[in-house]
């Protein structure tokens, strides 16, 4: 989650959609952050203040349980309303990703988080499609929100609500423009692409039942991203860009 009040831009941290890459990319700016959250218990899931101002209990409850970098459109809208900020005047950028690839990435991330033995994620191998299916049907919240839920846009007209969607697969072309929108400084020579899960290609990781469940749960993501099952998650041009910029 990055907020620029001077440029009136919010870059949301949609889980497992490259938000860490975007954040690390824009960390190269010399501009100081324009806003500061204060948290209790050393947890970004419990915001108590914004820019030194205490938040009311009702807003704290709405924000609680979600790390600030992953606050949804509904949560940020409520925060903006409380602060008297013009929500409709802000450009809201959300990254999206092929949901079948995203769910495998989420599954691998959860293996790391819930791994009692602390095994290095790079040493974990994807197991079986049946285990991915069990994960999806057991963890109904699945830690990754479909686009309408995350953005708060239910009519499908994202432009009308000030949202701009960037596909993870289009990062090589879109990140330079995003840099220019956020700062007047020259771009760094090396950016780096962060793939923390290093998961296998999603193709072949699914049972038919799990594949169809993802298609239904993320139907809107699939529609706006023009995704299909079997699409290569990282086109050749993207792999070349990663190699040259990492």
Secondary structure, 3 states (H helix, E strand, C coil): CEEECCCCEEECCCCCCCHHHHHHHHCCCCCCCCCCEEECCCCCCCEEEECCEECCHHHHHHHCCCCHHHCCHHHHHHHHHHHCCCHHHCEEEEEECCHHHHHHHHHHHHHHHCCCCCCCHHHCCCCCHHHHHHHHHHCCCCCCCCHHHHHCCCCCCCHHHCEEEEEHHHHHHHHHHHHHHHCCCCCCCCCCCCCCCCCCCCCCCCCHHHHHHHHHHCHHHHHHHCCCCCCCCCCHHHHHHHHHHC
